[in-house]
Amino acid sequence: MRPYTVRKGDTVESIASKRSMKATDVRRLNTSLAGGGEPEAGSTILLPSMNLSARDREIIDGIKGVNAPRVYPVRAGESLEDIIGSRKIARADVERLNPKLGALKPGMKLLLPPGKYTVREREMLQGCGILPADSVNPLQYLWTPVARNFLGGAVALGAYAMYFAACRRYQNHGTKLWGNDLPEISQD
């Protein structure tokens, strides 16, 4: 299964037909759609990872390697600003990869820098196992305010617990808080 972010104008039937599926299968996989309603734009539904649209196949076919530029087939009505803006690519990077860049035409093959994808492309590639899922570095949360407060509280609680145990030891056994005076050893 893979996530799919619903776009404006998508219906269950259009999503299913692009992927050679039945609308009932899409509804069965997504309980929120079981009642017969349509998904809202921006919501996420699940699709089988092996059922790809023709556009998904074009995107996958354009990826030749992890660090290699990818081939992007231009769609009708797309401008260069549309392509680079949604992928956060610098215009200079595209011009460097495509030295004879002119007006964009539908079907034209454009080279894009590696690792630059739209949210939907990234979802599809990760869901199909082509692109590794973004890893979460647990250390990035270490210095957040919540983590600092938790760590400070844990240290304070630990210090109090040690002090409390030392007080109890003194009350019960007469042992001083910070050590014990040993009785003098007789030389007999």
Wavefront OBJ file of the C-alpha trace (Angstrom):
o trace
v 0.000 0.000 0.000
v 1.094 3.549 -0.619
v -0.338 6.953 0.248
v -1.894 9.148 -2.401
v -2.670 12.823 -1.795
v -5.926 13.692 -3.500
v -5.737 16.608 -5.937
v -8.446 19.078 -6.876
v -10.862 17.431 -9.299
v -9.961 13.854 -8.321
v -12.849 11.452 -7.849
v -12.771 7.831 -6.749
v -13.625 6.819 -10.308
v -10.873 8.953 -11.899
v -8.255 7.734 -9.410
v -9.270 4.114 -10.016
v -9.455 4.349 -13.815
v -5.942 5.869 -14.111
v -4.596 2.865 -12.213
v -6.650 0.144 -13.938
v -8.659 -0.497 -10.794
v -12.320 -0.573 -9.887
v -13.794 2.260 -7.844
v -15.178 -0.327 -5.423
v -11.616 -1.530 -4.737
v -10.492 2.009 -3.865
v -13.508 2.411 -1.550
v -12.852 -0.979 0.073
v -9.240 -0.007 0.847
v -10.275 3.333 2.374
v -12.960 3.108 5.042
v -13.547 6.872 4.879
v -14.847 6.393 1.321
v -16.935 3.282 2.022
v -20.140 5.315 2.376
v -19.933 6.464 -1.240
v -18.539 9.961 -0.657
v -15.751 11.580 -2.607
v -12.327 12.373 -1.100
v -11.490 16.004 -0.379
v -8.588 17.670 -2.143
v -5.520 17.470 0.088
v -6.678 14.373 1.948
v -4.633 11.183 1.782
v -5.948 7.799 0.734
v -4.236 4.444 0.293
v -3.672 2.707 -3.034
v -1.941 -0.566 -3.891
v 1.697 0.189 -4.667
v 1.680 -1.948 -7.803
v -1.237 -0.069 -9.413
v 0.425 2.930 -11.056
v -0.917 5.561 -13.401
v 0.785 6.213 -16.740
v 2.245 9.401 -15.245
v 3.654 7.464 -12.275
v 5.349 5.059 -14.695
v 6.872 7.995 -16.620
v 8.290 9.427 -13.384
v 9.748 6.047 -12.368
v 11.224 5.449 -15.824
v 12.980 8.831 -15.650
v 14.967 7.895 -12.542
v 18.261 6.321 -13.574
v 20.139 6.389 -10.263
v 20.138 7.880 -6.788
v 22.650 10.627 -7.592
v 21.990 10.902 -11.322
v 19.822 13.613 -12.885
v 16.362 12.351 -13.696
v 14.411 12.681 -16.901
v 11.147 14.548 -16.481
v 8.536 14.384 -19.263
v 6.878 17.797 -19.623
v 3.066 17.807 -19.601
v 0.828 20.055 -21.674
v 0.437 23.491 -20.112
v 3.422 23.207 -17.749
v 5.866 26.070 -17.550
v 9.419 25.887 -16.285
v 8.369 27.908 -13.223
v 5.655 25.330 -12.445
v 8.168 22.479 -12.615
v 10.981 24.061 -10.604
v 8.747 25.858 -8.105
v 6.930 22.773 -6.820
v 10.231 20.876 -6.525
v 12.276 23.759 -5.029
v 14.874 23.646 -7.802
v 17.036 26.616 -8.754
v 16.616 27.753 -12.354
v 20.420 27.763 -12.769
v 20.534 24.032 -11.911
v 18.012 23.226 -14.652
v 19.818 25.435 -17.170
v 23.129 23.753 -16.310
v 21.612 20.292 -16.914
v 19.773 21.423 -20.069
v 22.180 23.765 -21.929
v 19.930 24.158 -24.994
v 16.777 24.842 -23.016
v 14.171 26.621 -25.075
v 10.416 26.763 -24.894
v 8.862 23.769 -23.190
v 6.690 21.483 -25.308
v 4.482 18.595 -24.142
v 6.436 15.327 -24.123
v 9.800 17.115 -24.041
v 12.365 15.363 -21.824
v 13.814 17.732 -19.245
v 16.719 16.818 -16.964
v 16.166 17.658 -13.284
v 18.618 17.434 -10.375
v 18.442 14.213 -8.342
v 16.361 14.068 -5.178
v 14.024 16.930 -6.117
v 10.401 15.729 -6.085
v 6.944 17.087 -5.466
v 5.112 15.820 -2.392
v 2.988 13.502 -4.560
v 6.017 12.145 -6.455
v 7.838 11.489 -3.179
v 4.783 9.678 -1.744
v 4.511 7.494 -4.823
v 8.229 6.675 -4.982
v 8.449 5.888 -1.259
v 5.262 3.821 -1.359
v 6.609 1.768 -4.261
v 9.924 1.192 -2.472
v 11.966 3.080 -5.075
v 12.882 5.943 -2.781
v 13.815 5.226 0.839
v 11.519 6.739 3.430
v 12.840 9.888 5.067
v 14.676 8.839 8.159
v 14.026 10.583 11.417
v 17.112 11.531 13.372
v 16.156 11.086 17.038
v 18.922 13.491 18.102
v 17.131 16.374 16.380
v 14.580 16.318 19.209
v 17.194 16.369 21.972
v 17.440 20.147 22.320
v 13.803 21.067 21.889
v 12.258 22.950 24.852
v 10.151 19.928 25.805
v 13.208 17.646 25.819
v 15.236 20.141 27.886
v 12.416 20.473 30.430
v 12.053 16.705 30.634
v 15.798 16.207 31.088
v 15.967 18.949 33.746
v 13.016 17.408 35.580
v 14.605 13.957 35.469
v 17.883 15.297 36.889
v 16.075 17.198 39.656
v 13.957 14.153 40.492
v 17.070 11.954 40.610
v 18.872 14.404 42.917
v 15.858 14.574 45.223
v 15.589 10.773 45.295
v 19.261 10.478 46.306
v 18.808 13.103 49.038
v 15.661 11.398 50.317
v 17.444 8.008 50.439
v 20.369 9.557 52.358
v 17.966 11.146 54.875
v 16.198 7.829 55.401
v 19.530 6.064 55.883
v 20.524 8.627 58.541
v 17.211 8.273 60.371
v 17.234 4.492 60.332
v 20.904 3.698 60.794
v 22.577 6.853 62.038
v 24.655 7.046 58.884
v 25.611 10.572 57.998
v 24.320 12.070 54.798
v 27.657 12.358 53.025
v 29.636 9.435 54.308
v 30.240 7.804 57.646
v 32.802 8.440 60.322
v 34.391 5.080 60.892
v 35.144 4.198 64.500
v 38.757 4.141 65.359
v 40.352 0.743 65.057
v 42.069 -0.351 68.218
v 45.547 -1.761 67.926
v 44.832 -4.759 70.213
l 1 2 3 4 5 6 7 8 9 10 11 12 13 14 15 16 17 18 19 20 21 22 23 24 25 26 27 28 29 30 31 32 33 34 35 36 37 38 39 40 41 42 43 44 45 46 47 48 49 50 51 52 53 54 55 56 57 58 59 60 61 62 63 64 65 66 67 68 69 70 71 72 73 74 75 76 77 78 79 80 81 82 83 84 85 86 87 88 89 90 91 92 93 94 95 96 97 98 99 100 101 102 103 104 105 106 107 108 109 110 111 112 113 114 115 116 117 118 119 120 121 122 123 124 125 126 127 128 129 130 131 132 133 134 135 136 137 138 139 140 141 142 143 144 145 146 147 148 149 150 151 152 153 154 155 156 157 158 159 160 161 162 163 164 165 166 167 168 169 170 171 172 173 174 175 176 177 178 179 180 181 182 183 184 185 186 187 188
